[in-house]
Amino acid sequence: QVQLVESGGGLVQAGGSLRLSCAASGSTFSINAMGWYRQAPGKQRELVARISSGGTTNYADSVKGRFTISRDNDKNTVYLQMNSLKPEDTAVYYCNAVILSYGISSWTNYWGQGTQVTVSS
């Protein structure tokens, strides 16, 4: 059983910063790409940032220059540093990871439970 546990969401004023963390636990043999998605009310879930196992990153245009994704492979953890936050960044943020578990022969896409980020104007 694999779990992704997120932390770090909250309420912040526009221009402020937050750091999200997501740790994978359980029977993880290997982790491929990890990423963050977000979903605002009435909108579809969208990619925010993604990082490969080798450290290659890609970002949504709306967050480039403000958000930074990183990972600690020893801790099976991915981070999202969010600076210069805007009200339009308000959403539920979901962690995502592609994981190969012990006893399972294929890579599986896992999601965290989501953490609320609210940016006030």
NUROBA-41553 format. One record per atom (N, C-alpha, C, O, CB): chain; atom name; x, y, z. Coordinates in steps of 0.05 Angstrom, whole numbers, plus 5000, padded with zeros to 4 digits. Glycine has a CB too. Example, Ala and Ser with C-alpha at 12.3 -4.5 7.8 and 13.67 -1.06 7.14 Angstrom:
{node "A","N",{5264,4886,5156}}
{node "A","CA",{5246,4910,5156}}
{node "A","C",{5264,4934,5156}}
{node "A","O",{5285,4934,5169}}
{node "A","CB",{5226,4911,5181}}
{node "A","N",{5257,4955,5142}}
{node "A","CA",{5273,4979,5143}}
{node "A","C",{5258,5001,5157}}
{node "A","O",{5268,5023,5161}}
{node "A","CB",{5282,4988,5114}}
// end
This chain:
{node "A","N",{5017,4976,5000}}
{node "A","CA",{5000,5000,5000}}
{node "A","C",{5018,5025,5000}}
{node "A","O",{5036,5027,5016}}
{node "A","CB",{4981,5000,5025}}
{node "A","N",{5012,5044,4982}}
{node "A","CA",{5027,5068,4980}}
{node "A","C",{5009,5092,4988}}
{node "A","O",{4986,5092,4980}}
{node "A","CB",{5039,5072,4951}}
{node "A","N",{5020,5110,5002}}
{node "A","CA",{5006,5135,5009}}
{node "A","C",{5023,5159,5003}}
{node "A","O",{5047,5159,5006}}
{node "A","CB",{4998,5135,5039}}
{node "A","N",{5009,5180,4994}}
{node "A","CA",{5022,5206,4991}}
{node "A","C",{5009,5225,5011}}
{node "A","O",{4984,5229,5010}}
{node "A","CB",{5019,5217,4961}}
{node "A","N",{5025,5236,5029}}
{node "A","CA",{5014,5253,5050}}
{node "A","C",{5025,5282,5046}}
{node "A","O",{5049,5286,5046}}
{node "A","CB",{5022,5243,5078}}
{node "A","N",{5007,5300,5042}}
{node "A","CA",{5014,5328,5036}}
{node "A","C",{5012,5345,5062}}
{node "A","O",{4997,5338,5081}}
{node "A","CB",{4995,5340,5015}}
{node "A","N",{5027,5366,5062}}
{node "A","CA",{5026,5386,5084}}
{node "A","C",{5035,5413,5074}}
{node "A","O",{5047,5415,5053}}
{node "A","CB",{5043,5377,5108}}
{node "A","N",{5028,5434,5089}}
{node "A","CA",{5038,5460,5082}}
{node "A","C",{5018,5480,5071}}
{node "A","O",{5025,5503,5066}}
{node "A","CB",{5060,5458,5064}}
{node "A","N",{4994,5472,5065}}
{node "A","CA",{4975,5491,5055}}
{node "A","C",{4965,5510,5076}}
{node "A","O",{4973,5508,5100}}
{node "A","CB",{4951,5476,5043}}
{node "A","N",{4949,5529,5068}}
{node "A","CA",{4939,5549,5087}}
{node "A","C",{4929,5574,5074}}
{node "A","O",{4926,5575,5050}}
{node "A","CB",{4960,5555,5108}}
{node "A","N",{4926,5594,5091}}
{node "A","CA",{4916,5620,5082}}
{node "A","C",{4940,5640,5083}}
{node "A","O",{4954,5642,5102}}
{node "A","CB",{4893,5631,5099}}
{node "A","N",{4943,5655,5061}}
{node "A","CA",{4965,5674,5059}}
{node "A","C",{4955,5698,5044}}
{node "A","O",{4938,5696,5027}}
{node "A","CB",{4990,5662,5046}}
{node "A","N",{4967,5721,5049}}
{node "A","CA",{4960,5746,5034}}
{node "A","C",{4975,5746,5008}}
{node "A","O",{4996,5733,5004}}
{node "A","CB",{4967,5771,5051}}
{node "A","N",{4963,5760,4989}}
{node "A","CA",{4976,5763,4962}}
{node "A","C",{5005,5774,4966}}
{node "A","O",{5010,5792,4982}}
{node "A","CB",{4959,5782,4944}}
{node "A","N",{5023,5762,4951}}
{node "A","CA",{5051,5769,4953}}
{node "A","C",{5066,5752,4973}}
{node "A","O",{5091,5753,4974}}
{node "A","CB",{5053,5798,4962}}
{node "A","N",{5052,5736,4988}}
{node "A","CA",{5065,5719,5008}}
{node "A","C",{5075,5693,4996}}
{node "A","O",{5074,5688,4972}}
{node "A","CB",{5046,5713,5030}}
{node "A","N",{5085,5676,5014}}
{node "A","CA",{5097,5650,5006}}
{node "A","C",{5086,5627,5022}}
{node "A","O",{5078,5631,5045}}
{node "A","CB",{5127,5651,5008}}
{node "A","N",{5086,5604,5010}}
{node "A","CA",{5079,5579,5023}}
{node "A","C",{5097,5557,5012}}
{node "A","O",{5106,5559,4989}}
{node "A","CB",{5049,5572,5020}}
{node "A","N",{5102,5537,5028}}
{node "A","CA",{5117,5513,5019}}
{node "A","C",{5101,5488,5024}}
{node "A","O",{5094,5482,5046}}
{node "A","CB",{5145,5512,5033}}
{node "A","N",{5095,5474,5002}}
{node "A","CA",{5081,5449,5004}}
{node "A","C",{5101,5426,5005}}
{node "A","O",{5121,5426,4991}}
{node "A","CB",{5061,5446,4981}}
{node "A","N",{5094,5405,5020}}
{node "A","CA",{5110,5381,5020}}
{node "A","C",{5092,5357,5015}}
{node "A","O",{5068,5357,5022}}
{node "A","CB",{5125,5378,5047}}
{node "A","N",{5103,5336,5004}}
{node "A","CA",{5088,5311,4999}}
{node "A","C",{5107,5288,5002}}
{node "A","O",{5127,5286,4987}}
{node "A","CB",{5075,5312,4970}}
{node "A","N",{5101,5271,5021}}
{node "A","CA",{5119,5248,5026}}
{node "A","C",{5104,5222,5018}}
{node "A","O",{5081,5217,5025}}
{node "A","CB",{5126,5247,5056}}
{node "A","N",{5119,5205,5003}}
{node "A","CA",{5108,5179,4996}}
{node "A","C",{5117,5159,5017}}
{node "A","O",{5141,5158,5025}}
{node "A","CB",{5118,5171,4967}}
{node "A","N",{5098,5142,5025}}
{node "A","CA",{5105,5121,5044}}
{node "A","C",{5092,5095,5036}}
{node "A","O",{5074,5094,5019}}
{node "A","CB",{5096,5130,5073}}
{node "A","N",{5101,5074,5049}}
{node "A","CA",{5090,5047,5043}}
{node "A","C",{5110,5031,5026}}
{node "A","O",{5134,5035,5028}}
{node "A","CB",{5064,5050,5029}}
{node "A","N",{5099,5014,5010}}
{node "A","CA",{5116,4995,4995}}
{node "A","C",{5126,5007,4969}}
{node "A","O",{5120,4996,4947}}
{node "A","CB",{5100,4969,4990}}
{node "A","N",{5141,5028,4971}}
{node "A","CA",{5152,5041,4947}}
{node "A","C",{5179,5030,4940}}
{node "A","O",{5198,5032,4956}}
{node "A","CB",{5153,5072,4951}}
{node "A","N",{5181,5017,4917}}
{node "A","CA",{5207,5007,4908}}
{node "A","C",{5222,5028,4893}}
{node "A","O",{5246,5031,4897}}
{node "A","CB",{5202,4982,4891}}
{node "A","N",{5208,5043,4876}}
{node "A","CA",{5221,5064,4860}}
{node "A","C",{5200,5085,4853}}
{node "A","O",{5176,5079,4849}}
{node "A","CB",{5234,5052,4835}}
{node "A","N",{5209,5110,4852}}
{node "A","CA",{5191,5132,4845}}
{node "A","C",{5201,5146,4820}}
{node "A","O",{5224,5153,4819}}
{node "A","CB",{5188,5153,4868}}
{node "A","N",{5184,5149,4801}}
{node "A","CA",{5191,5162,4776}}
{node "A","C",{5185,5191,4779}}
{node "A","O",{5195,5204,4797}}
{node "A","CB",{5176,5149,4751}}
{node "A","N",{5168,5202,4762}}
{node "A","CA",{5162,5231,4763}}
{node "A","C",{5144,5237,4787}}
{node "A","O",{5128,5220,4796}}
{node "A","CB",{5148,5240,4737}}
{node "A","N",{5147,5261,4798}}
{node "A","CA",{5130,5271,4819}}
{node "A","C",{5121,5299,4811}}
{node "A","O",{5135,5313,4796}}
{node "A","CB",{5145,5272,4847}}
{node "A","N",{5098,5306,4820}}
{node "A","CA",{5088,5332,4812}}
{node "A","C",{5066,5343,4830}}
{node "A","O",{5056,5330,4848}}
{node "A","CB",{5078,5331,4784}}
{node "A","N",{5058,5368,4823}}
{node "A","CA",{5036,5381,4837}}
{node "A","C",{5016,5390,4816}}
{node "A","O",{5023,5401,4795}}
{node "A","CB",{5047,5405,4853}}
{node "A","N",{4991,5386,4822}}
{node "A","CA",{4968,5395,4807}}
{node "A","C",{4951,5412,4825}}
{node "A","O",{4953,5410,4849}}
{node "A","CB",{4952,5371,4794}}
{node "A","N",{4933,5427,4813}}
{node "A","CA",{4914,5443,4829}}
{node "A","C",{4887,5443,4815}}
{node "A","O",{4885,5441,4791}}
{node "A","CB",{4925,5471,4833}}
{node "A","N",{4867,5447,4832}}
{node "A","CA",{4840,5449,4822}}
{node "A","C",{4825,5471,4837}}
{node "A","O",{4821,5469,4861}}
{node "A","CB",{4825,5422,4824}}
{node "A","N",{4817,5491,4822}}
{node "A","CA",{4801,5513,4834}}
{node "A","C",{4772,5507,4830}}
{node "A","O",{4764,5491,4813}}
{node "A","CB",{4808,5541,4820}}
{node "A","N",{4755,5519,4846}}
{node "A","CA",{4726,5513,4844}}
{node "A","C",{4715,5518,4816}}
{node "A","O",{4720,5539,4804}}
{node "A","CB",{4710,5531,4864}}
{node "A","N",{4701,5499,4805}}
{node "A","CA",{4689,5502,4779}}
{node "A","C",{4709,5498,4756}}
{node "A","O",{4701,5502,4733}}
{node "A","CB",{4677,5528,4777}}
{node "A","N",{4733,5491,4762}}
{node "A","CA",{4753,5488,4741}}
{node "A","C",{4765,5460,4740}}
{node "A","O",{4762,5445,4760}}
{node "A","CB",{4776,5509,4744}}
{node "A","N",{4777,5453,4719}}
{node "A","CA",{4790,5426,4716}}
{node "A","C",{4817,5426,4731}}
{node "A","O",{4829,5447,4735}}
{node "A","CB",{4794,5419,4687}}
{node "A","N",{4824,5402,4740}}
{node "A","CA",{4851,5400,4752}}
{node "A","C",{4872,5405,4731}}
{node "A","O",{4870,5397,4708}}
{node "A","CB",{4854,5371,4764}}
{node "A","N",{4893,5420,4739}}
{node "A","CA",{4914,5428,4720}}
{node "A","C",{4941,5423,4732}}
{node "A","O",{4945,5424,4756}}
{node "A","CB",{4911,5457,4712}}
{node "A","N",{4960,5418,4714}}
{node "A","CA",{4988,5414,4723}}
{node "A","C",{4999,5440,4732}}
{node "A","O",{4996,5461,4719}}
{node "A","CB",{5005,5402,4700}}
{node "A","N",{5013,5440,4755}}
{node "A","CA",{5027,5463,4765}}
{node "A","C",{5057,5460,4759}}
{node "A","O",{5069,5478,4747}}
{node "A","CB",{5023,5467,4795}}
{node "A","N",{5068,5438,4768}}
{node "A","CA",{5097,5433,4764}}
{node "A","C",{5102,5403,4766}}
{node "A","O",{5088,5388,4779}}
{node "A","CB",{5114,5449,4785}}
{node "A","N",{5123,5395,4753}}
{node "A","CA",{5130,5366,4752}}
{node "A","C",{5160,5364,4752}}
{node "A","O",{5175,5381,4741}}
{node "A","CB",{5118,5352,4727}}
{node "A","N",{5170,5342,4765}}
{node "A","CA",{5199,5338,4766}}
{node "A","C",{5204,5308,4761}}
{node "A","O",{5191,5291,4773}}
{node "A","CB",{5211,5347,4793}}
{node "A","N",{5223,5303,4743}}
{node "A","CA",{5229,5275,4737}}
{node "A","C",{5248,5263,4759}}
{node "A","O",{5257,5277,4777}}
{node "A","CB",{5243,5273,4709}}
{node "A","N",{5252,5237,4757}}
{node "A","CA",{5270,5224,4776}}
{node "A","C",{5298,5235,4774}}
{node "A","O",{5314,5234,4793}}
{node "A","CB",{5270,5194,4771}}
{node "A","N",{5305,5246,4750}}
{node "A","CA",{5332,5257,4747}}
{node "A","C",{5334,5287,4752}}
{node "A","O",{5355,5299,4751}}
{node "A","CB",{5341,5252,4719}}
{node "A","N",{5311,5299,4759}}
{node "A","CA",{5311,5327,4767}}
{node "A","C",{5302,5347,4746}}
{node "A","O",{5303,5371,4750}}
{node "A","CB",{5338,5334,4775}}
{node "A","N",{5295,5337,4723}}
{node "A","CA",{5284,5355,4702}}
{node "A","C",{5257,5365,4710}}
{node "A","O",{5239,5350,4718}}
{node "A","CB",{5283,5341,4674}}
{node "A","N",{5253,5392,4707}}
{node "A","CA",{5228,5404,4716}}
{node "A","C",{5213,5417,4693}}
{node "A","O",{5225,5425,4673}}
{node "A","CB",{5234,5425,4738}}
{node "A","N",{5187,5419,4696}}
{node "A","CA",{5171,5435,4678}}
{node "A","C",{5148,5447,4695}}
{node "A","O",{5139,5436,4714}}
{node "A","CB",{5160,5418,4655}}
{node "A","N",{5140,5471,4686}}
{node "A","CA",{5121,5487,4700}}
{node "A","C",{5099,5497,4682}}
{node "A","O",{5102,5501,4658}}
{node "A","CB",{5135,5511,4714}}
{node "A","N",{5076,5502,4694}}
{node "A","CA",{5055,5516,4680}}
{node "A","C",{5064,5545,4676}}
{node "A","O",{5078,5556,4692}}
{node "A","CB",{5028,5515,4696}}
{node "A","N",{5056,5556,4653}}
{node "A","CA",{5065,5584,4647}}
{node "A","C",{5057,5603,4669}}
{node "A","O",{5071,5623,4674}}
{node "A","CB",{5053,5593,4621}}
{node "A","N",{5034,5598,4681}}
{node "A","CA",{5023,5617,4701}}
{node "A","C",{5040,5618,4727}}
{node "A","O",{5037,5637,4743}}
{node "A","CB",{4995,5609,4708}}
{node "A","N",{5057,5599,4731}}
{node "A","CA",{5073,5598,4756}}
{node "A","C",{5103,5601,4752}}
{node "A","O",{5118,5602,4771}}
{node "A","CB",{5067,5573,4772}}
{node "A","N",{5111,5601,4727}}
{node "A","CA",{5140,5603,4721}}
{node "A","C",{5151,5629,4733}}
{node "A","O",{5140,5650,4731}}
{node "A","CB",{5145,5603,4690}}
{node "A","N",{5175,5625,4746}}
{node "A","CA",{5188,5648,4759}}
{node "A","C",{5178,5653,4787}}
{node "A","O",{5190,5668,4802}}
{node "A","CB",{5184,5672,4743}}
{node "A","N",{5156,5640,4795}}
{node "A","CA",{5145,5645,4822}}
{node "A","C",{5146,5619,4839}}
{node "A","O",{5151,5620,4863}}
{node "A","CB",{5116,5655,4821}}
{node "A","N",{5142,5596,4826}}
{node "A","CA",{5142,5570,4840}}
{node "A","C",{5167,5554,4833}}
{node "A","O",{5177,5556,4811}}
{node "A","CB",{5116,5554,4833}}
{node "A","N",{5176,5539,4853}}
{node "A","CA",{5199,5521,4848}}
{node "A","C",{5192,5493,4859}}
{node "A","O",{5185,5490,4883}}
{node "A","CB",{5224,5532,4861}}
{node "A","N",{5195,5473,4842}}
{node "A","CA",{5191,5445,4851}}
{node "A","C",{5218,5433,4856}}
{node "A","O",{5237,5438,4841}}
{node "A","CB",{5174,5429,4830}}
{node "A","N",{5220,5416,4876}}
{node "A","CA",{5244,5402,4883}}
{node "A","C",{5237,5375,4895}}
{node "A","O",{5214,5371,4903}}
{node "A","CB",{5263,5418,4901}}
{node "A","N",{5256,5357,4898}}
{node "A","CA",{5251,5332,4910}}
{node "A","C",{5275,5322,4925}}
{node "A","O",{5298,5328,4919}}
{node "A","CB",{5242,5311,4889}}
{node "A","N",{5270,5306,4946}}
{node "A","CA",{5290,5293,4961}}
{node "A","C",{5286,5263,4958}}
{node "A","O",{5268,5252,4970}}
{node "A","CB",{5290,5301,4992}}
{node "A","N",{5302,5250,4942}}
{node "A","CA",{5298,5222,4935}}
{node "A","C",{5303,5204,4959}}
{node "A","O",{5291,5182,4961}}
{node "A","CB",{5315,5214,4912}}
{node "A","N",{5320,5212,4977}}
{node "A","CA",{5325,5196,5001}}
{node "A","C",{5301,5195,5020}}
{node "A","O",{5296,5176,5034}}
{node "A","CB",{5349,5207,5016}}
{node "A","N",{5285,5217,5019}}
{node "A","CA",{5261,5219,5036}}
{node "A","C",{5235,5213,5021}}
{node "A","O",{5214,5215,5032}}
{node "A","CB",{5260,5246,5049}}
{node "A","N",{5238,5207,4995}}
{node "A","CA",{5213,5202,4978}}
{node "A","C",{5194,5226,4981}}
{node "A","O",{5170,5222,4983}}
{node "A","CB",{5199,5176,4986}}
{node "A","N",{5205,5250,4980}}
{node "A","CA",{5189,5274,4984}}
{node "A","C",{5193,5294,4962}}
{node "A","O",{5215,5297,4951}}
{node "A","CB",{5196,5287,5011}}
{node "A","N",{5170,5307,4954}}
{node "A","CA",{5171,5328,4935}}
{node "A","C",{5161,5354,4948}}
{node "A","O",{5143,5353,4965}}
{node "A","CB",{5154,5321,4910}}
{node "A","N",{5172,5376,4940}}
{node "A","CA",{5166,5402,4952}}
{node "A","C",{5156,5421,4930}}
{node "A","O",{5163,5418,4906}}
{node "A","CB",{5190,5414,4967}}
{node "A","N",{5140,5440,4938}}
{node "A","CA",{5133,5462,4921}}
{node "A","C",{5135,5488,4936}}
{node "A","O",{5120,5494,4954}}
{node "A","CB",{5104,5459,4909}}
{node "A","N",{5156,5504,4929}}
{node "A","CA",{5159,5530,4941}}
{node "A","C",{5144,5550,4924}}
{node "A","O",{5149,5553,4900}}
{node "A","CB",{5190,5538,4943}}
{node "A","N",{5125,5564,4937}}
{node "A","CA",{5108,5582,4923}}
{node "A","C",{5112,5610,4933}}
{node "A","O",{5107,5616,4957}}
{node "A","CB",{5078,5575,4926}}
{node "A","N",{5123,5628,4916}}
{node "A","CA",{5128,5655,4923}}
{node "A","C",{5111,5674,4907}}
{node "A","O",{5099,5666,4887}}
{node "A","CB",{5158,5662,4919}}
{node "A","N",{5109,5699,4916}}
{node "A","CA",{5093,5719,4902}}
{node "A","C",{5065,5709,4895}}
{node "A","O",{5056,5711,4873}}
{node "A","CB",{5107,5728,4876}}
{node "A","N",{5052,5697,4915}}
{node "A","CA",{5026,5685,4910}}
{node "A","C",{5005,5706,4902}}
{node "A","O",{5006,5728,4912}}
{node "A","CB",{5017,5670,4935}}
{node "A","N",{4987,5697,4885}}
{node "A","CA",{4966,5714,4875}}
{node "A","C",{4939,5701,4883}}
{node "A","O",{4937,5677,4887}}
{node "A","CB",{4968,5718,4844}}
{node "A","N",{4918,5717,4884}}
{node "A","CA",{4891,5705,4890}}
{node "A","C",{4883,5683,4871}}
{node "A","O",{4870,5665,4878}}
{node "A","CB",{4870,5727,4890}}
{node "A","N",{4892,5686,4846}}
{node "A","CA",{4885,5665,4826}}
{node "A","C",{4900,5639,4831}}
{node "A","O",{4895,5619,4817}}
{node "A","CB",{4891,5675,4799}}
{node "A","N",{4919,5638,4849}}
{node "A","CA",{4932,5613,4857}}
{node "A","C",{4915,5597,4877}}
{node "A","O",{4921,5574,4883}}
{node "A","CB",{4959,5618,4869}}
{node "A","N",{4893,5609,4886}}
{node "A","CA",{4876,5595,4905}}
{node "A","C",{4864,5570,4893}}
{node "A","O",{4852,5571,4871}}
{node "A","CB",{4853,5614,4914}}
{node "A","N",{4868,5547,4906}}
{node "A","CA",{4859,5521,4896}}
{node "A","C",{4865,5500,4916}}
{node "A","O",{4879,5504,4936}}
{node "A","CB",{4872,5515,4868}}
{node "A","N",{4855,5476,4911}}
{node "A","CA",{4865,5452,4925}}
{node "A","C",{4889,5441,4909}}
{node "A","O",{4886,5437,4885}}
{node "A","CB",{4842,5431,4929}}
{node "A","N",{4911,5438,4923}}
{node "A","CA",{4935,5428,4910}}
{node "A","C",{4938,5398,4916}}
{node "A","O",{4937,5389,4939}}
{node "A","CB",{4960,5444,4919}}
{node "A","N",{4943,5383,4895}}
{node "A","CA",{4946,5354,4897}}
{node "A","C",{4974,5345,4889}}
{node "A","O",{4985,5354,4869}}
{node "A","CB",{4925,5340,4880}}
{node "A","N",{4985,5328,4905}}
{node "A","CA",{5010,5315,4899}}
{node "A","C",{5005,5291,4881}}
{node "A","O",{4985,5277,4884}}
{node "A","CB",{5026,5307,4925}}
{node "A","N",{5024,5286,4863}}
{node "A","CA",{5022,5263,4845}}
{node "A","C",{5049,5249,4843}}
{node "A","O",{5070,5263,4842}}
{node "A","CB",{5011,5272,4817}}
{node "A","N",{5049,5223,4841}}
{node "A","CA",{5074,5209,4838}}
{node "A","C",{5069,5183,4822}}
{node "A","O",{5049,5170,4826}}
{node "A","CB",{5087,5203,4865}}
{node "A","N",{5088,5176,4806}}
{node "A","CA",{5087,5151,4791}}
{node "A","C",{5107,5132,4805}}
{node "A","O",{5131,5136,4805}}
{node "A","CB",{5095,5155,4760}}
{node "A","N",{5095,5110,4816}}
{node "A","CA",{5110,5094,4834}}
{node "A","C",{5109,5064,4826}}
{node "A","O",{5088,5054,4818}}
{node "A","CB",{5100,5097,4863}}
{node "A","N",{5132,5051,4829}}
{node "A","CA",{5133,5022,4826}}
{node "A","C",{5135,5010,4854}}
{node "A","O",{5153,5015,4869}}
{node "A","CB",{5158,5014,4808}}
{node "A","N",{5114,4995,4861}}
{node "A","CA",{5112,4983,4888}}
{node "A","C",{5124,4955,4888}}
{node "A","O",{5125,4941,4868}}
{node "A","CB",{5083,4983,4897}}
{node "A","N",{5132,4947,4912}}
{node "A","CA",{5141,4919,4915}}
{node "A","C",{5118,4900,4909}}
{node "A","O",{5095,4904,4918}}
{node "A","CB",{5151,4915,4944}}
{node "A","N",{5124,4880,4893}}
{node "A","CA",{5104,4860,4887}}
{node "A","C",{5085,4867,4864}}
{node "A","O",{5068,4851,4857}}
{node "A","CB",{5088,4854,4911}}
{node "A","N",{5089,4891,4853}}
{node "A","CA",{5072,4899,4830}}
{node "A","C",{5091,4905,4807}}
{node "A","O",{5111,4919,4810}}
{node "A","CB",{5055,4925,4837}}
{node "A","N",{5084,4895,4783}}
{node "A","CA",{5102,4895,4760}}
{node "A","C",{5099,4920,4743}}
{node "A","O",{5114,4924,4724}}
{node "A","CB",{5099,4871,4744}}
{node "A","N",{5080,4937,4749}}
{node "A","CA",{5076,4961,4732}}
{node "A","C",{5076,4986,4749}}
{node "A","O",{5070,4986,4772}}
{node "A","CB",{5050,4958,4716}}
{node "A","N",{5084,5008,4735}}
{node "A","CA",{5083,5034,4748}}
{node "A","C",{5054,5043,4752}}
{node "A","O",{5037,5039,4735}}
{node "A","CB",{5099,5055,4731}}
{node "A","N",{5049,5056,4775}}
{node "A","CA",{5022,5064,4782}}
{node "A","C",{5022,5094,4789}}
{node "A","O",{5040,5104,4802}}
{node "A","CB",{5011,5047,4805}}
{node "A","N",{5001,5107,4781}}
{node "A","CA",{4997,5136,4787}}
{node "A","C",{4983,5139,4813}}
{node "A","O",{4960,5129,4816}}
{node "A","CB",{4982,5150,4764}}
{node "A","N",{4995,5153,4832}}
{node "A","CA",{4982,5157,4858}}
{node "A","C",{4977,5187,4863}}
{node "A","O",{4991,5205,4852}}
{node "A","CB",{5000,5146,4881}}
{node "A","N",{4957,5193,4879}}
{node "A","CA",{4949,5220,4885}}
{node "A","C",{4948,5223,4916}}
{node "A","O",{4940,5205,4930}}
{node "A","CB",{4922,5228,4872}}
{node "A","N",{4955,5247,4925}}
{node "A","CA",{4950,5255,4952}}
{node "A","C",{4922,5263,4956}}
{node "A","O",{4906,5264,4938}}
{node "A","CB",{4970,5277,4961}}
{node "A","N",{4915,5269,4981}}
{node "A","CA",{4888,5276,4988}}
{node "A","C",{4881,5306,4982}}
{node "A","O",{4858,5313,4982}}
{node "A","CB",{4883,5271,5018}}
{node "A","N",{4901,5321,4977}}
{node "A","CA",{4897,5350,4971}}
{node "A","C",{4900,5367,4995}}
{node "A","O",{4894,5360,5017}}
{node "A","CB",{4869,5353,4959}}
{node "A","N",{4911,5391,4990}}
{node "A","CA",{4914,5411,5011}}
{node "A","C",{4905,5438,5000}}
{node "A","O",{4912,5446,4978}}
{node "A","CB",{4944,5412,5022}}
{node "A","N",{4890,5452,5017}}
{node "A","CA",{4878,5478,5008}}
{node "A","C",{4898,5500,5010}}
{node "A","O",{4912,5503,5031}}
{node "A","CB",{4853,5484,5024}}
{node "A","N",{4901,5516,4989}}
{node "A","CA",{4916,5540,4989}}
{node "A","C",{4898,5563,4982}}
{node "A","O",{4885,5563,4961}}
{node "A","CB",{4941,5539,4969}}
{node "A","N",{4896,5582,5000}}
{node "A","CA",{4879,5606,4996}}
{node "A","C",{4895,5631,4997}}
{node "A","O",{4909,5636,5017}}
{node "A","CB",{4856,5606,5017}}
{node "A","N",{4894,5647,4977}}
{node "A","CA",{4909,5672,4975}}
{node "A","C",{4889,5695,4976}}
{node "A","O",{4873,5698,4958}}
{node "A","CB",{4927,5673,4950}}
{node "A","N",{4891,5712,4996}}
{node "A","CA",{4872,5734,4999}}
{node "A","C",{4885,5759,4986}}
{node "A","O",{4909,5763,4986}}
{node "A","CB",{4866,5739,5028}}
{node "A","N",{4867,5776,4975}}
{node "A","CA",{4876,5800,4962}}
{node "A","C",{4879,5823,4981}}
{node "A","O",{4886,5845,4973}}
{node "A","CB",{4858,5808,4939}}
// end
